[in-house]
Amino acid sequence: MTFNDLSWGYIDSAQAAPYSYNAQRILRMLWRVTASRGNLLLNIGPAPDGSVPAEAIEPLTQVGQWLSANGDAVYGQVGQAVGEFSVRSTTRRKNHVYVWNWIWPDNGEFTVGGYYTKLLSARLLPSGKELPFSQDKARITVRDLPARSPDPVCNVGIVELIFEDEPAQDRGNLFPQLWRGDRRLDRGLSYEEANE
């Protein structure tokens, strides 16, 4: 991707700045690529003297700080857990699911659905603080979140869910038309019943 979504080469910073990505848009691209098990090459189009364009320095520094704190959600053999949501997205590594909260919940909790595998723990990154949760059939609610995102740089907070095994997940567990009526994925089944 090009940093300003216009050109692979240098463009005058003053004119390119309105088109350039901020840290949140870069993280959104990074999530999409990570979830697809890819790599992100983000071209900055250096100035004629080889320097980094001024409009790229702050966003790239912020993304670097975010990655230092939340790299587990990105680096290594990470792929997408099923489903993309408007205010949160996920990546997965083996039995760990990383919930990317693009908009931090203001009511102290969030719910994700479709997980039929038993959840063992929920942790706030980067601190590792354990969070209380409940799992009702395929729905997981994580509670007692801090009032503000744990990420002071980009406001993209990560909650790590650790399952008993690689999670069995159905993206449409509340909508039978999405799973073609397959009773194994019926929301009324427990995770043990769904995995029989």
N, C-alpha and C positions, 0 to 999 in steps of 0.2 A: 504494500500500500504506500501511497505517497502521503507525506505528512500533511500537506495542505489540500489533498484530493484534487489537485490541478496538474501538477507537473513533477516529473522525476528529476528535473534539473533545478537550478537556482532560480528563484523569483524574488523580486524586491520584497523585503520583509514587511514594509508598511502596507503594500498592496495585498500580500499573501495572508497577513494576520487574520482578517475576518473569515478566511476559509480554513484556517488551520485547526487541527484537533486540540481539544483540551484533554486533561488527564482522564476524565470520565469516559470520553469517547474512545480513547486509546484502550482503556481497560475493557470497554464493551467489545472492541475488535479482538482484544487478547482473549477474552472469554470465548467468543465465537470460534476462534481458531483452535484454542485449547480443547474446547468441547468436541471439536472435529478431529482431534489428535494430530493437529498440524503445528506449524511454526509460523510466527509472525515476523515478516521482514518489513520494517517501517522505514522507508527512505526519507531522509531529511533534506536532500538537495542542498549541500553545503554552499556557502558563499564562494566567490571567486578566489579568496585567499585561503580557502579550506576550513574556515570557521563554521561553527554550528549557527544556523539562523537564530536570531534573537527570540522569535516567537516559539521556537521549539524547546528552548532551554528549560523553562519552568515546568511545562507539562511532562517532559521526559524525566526531569529530576523527581517530580511527584510520583510518577509511575515506578521509578526505581525505588523510592522509599516504600511504596505500597508493596512491591514485590519482595523487599527485604523482610517485611512483616508477614506477608500472606503467600509466600512462594509455594507452600504445600498445595494450594489450590490450582497451581499452574504447572509447576515443573515435574518432569518425569513422565511415567506412563499414565497420563490422566486423560480421561475421555468424558463425554457428556452422560450425565444421568438423564433419564428420559424426561423430556418436557422443558420448555422455556416459558417463563412467566414474565409478566410485564414489570413487576417490581423486584423479582428475584429470579435467579438462574442457578444452575448447578453444574458442577463437574464431579467426576468420580474417579477414585483410585482404589481398586480392589473393594474392601468393605468400608471405605471412607467416602462420604458424600460431602462436598463443600457447597454450602448455600451462600451464593453471592447476593447480598441485599443491596440492590441499587438504591432503593429508598428505605431508610431505616424505619422499622415499625414504631409508630408513636404510642402504641398501646401496650408495649412491653412484651409482646408475643407475636409469633407467626405460625402458620400451619402449612405443611406440605402434604400432599396426598399421593396415593398409589404405591406406597412401600409395604410389601407383604413380609419382609424379613424383619426379625426382631431387632429393635434399636437398643444398643447397650449404653450409649452415652451421647451427650451433646455438649460441645465445648465452644467457647468464644475464642476466636483467634485475634491477635497473636498470643494472648495471655495464657490460654489453655484453661481458663476458668470454666468449671463444670456448670451447666445450666439444667434446671429441672425440665422434664418433658413428660408428655403422656402419649401413648400410642393406642388408638382405638381402631382396631382392625387395620385398615390401610392408611389411616390419617395420623400424622404426627404433629403435635403442638409443642413448640419450644417456648418456655416462659421465663420470666424474670430477666428479660433483656435490659441492659442499661438504657437510660433515657436517650442517650446519644450514641451514634455509631462509634465503635471502638477504633475506627480509622479516622484520625484527625486530619489526614492529608487529602484524601479523595472522597471521603464519606461513603466508601464501598466496604461495608463490614461483612466479614466471613464468619459463618457458624459451621463447625465441623460436626457431622453426624457419623457415629461409629456403629456399624451394624455387626450382628453376630456372624454374618457371612456376607458374601457379595450380595447386595440387595436385589431381590426380585421386585420389579417395579412395573406398574401399569399406568401409563399417562392418562388414561380415560376412565379411571375406576368409578367415577360418579356418572359416567355417560355411556350407557350400554351400546349406543350406536357406534361408539369409537372402538369397542372391542368385539363387535359383531355378535354380541349376546353369549360369548363363551362363558359358561357358568364358573369355570375355574377362576375367572377374574372378577366375578361378582363381588361387589363391595360388602356383601354380607358374610363372606368367608373370612376366617382368621388367616394369619400368615401361614400357620401350620397346615390348614386345610387347602389353601391355595397352592402350597408347594408339594402336595401329595402326588 
